[in-house]
Amino acid sequence: MMEGFRPEILEEIMVTKMPFGKYKGTLLINLPDFYLEWFQRKGMPPGKLRMQMATVYEIKLNGLMDLVRPLMKGK
């Protein structure tokens, strides 16, 4: 297993909703790529949300959504 990897993060990004902005109420895993890219350029929000959004960004950037989709069933 990768050092520092926390599987619960995957669960969190599939149930946590964006707390503010244009996509308020959208599950983090469903945020549009361009929105995540904008935050990556301008700065992710502080705290736990930063880590969660950065994780979603990396998943999408690296084309890993096919690995995550099976985990999304029933969410």
C-alpha positions, 0 to 999 in steps of 0.5 A: 500500500502507498505510504500515507494513503488513506482509503477513507478519503475515497469514501469521503469524496463520494459523499461530501458536497461542495459547501459553497460557490456555483457548485454548492451541493454537488458531490466533490467527485462530481465537480467539473474538471474545469472547476477543479483546474481553476481551484488548482491554479488559484488555490484550493480552499483551506482545511480538509476540503483542500485535501479532498478537492486535490484528491478529486483533481488528481483522480480526474487529471490522471484518468482514474475515474474508471477505478472510482466509479465502481465505488460510487454505486449506491451513493 
